[in-house]
């Protein structure tokens, strides 16, 4: 007898992931952001960083980051400037408008997560987070739609 899709972890994770992704994208709509743009703003929220360090933290190719930063700069949500200590290096920083958009996103995503994970205890959520972080996915091998 063939396995049901819900018996296969890959199918189950893919299906639940698509539904979860759709809910999170809807939440991000409050600020008109794509997930990759919101994730970039989240990375920038603690403070300015170099463009290279940002690409490493986000585990994306630097050329992909350039496209994301171009979108964020065009929207006035982030800005790049040359590092005065090293003119070859770009410093990236969230703008006040970006911080305001991120506040709206945080609130909307928090509500979406309450809906999605409300039946899980804090301990179960921590366990799920830990398990998902251990799923082997190489971003360089698997192209993501967002």
Secondary structure, DSSP 8 states (H G I E B T S, - for coil): ----GGGSHHHHHHHHHHHHHHHHHHHHGGGT--HHHHHHHHHHHT--EEHHHHHHHHT--HHHHHHHHHHHHHTTSEEEEEETTEEEEEEEEE-HHHHHHHHHHHHHHHHHHHHHHTTS-HHHHHHHHHHHHTS---TTTS----
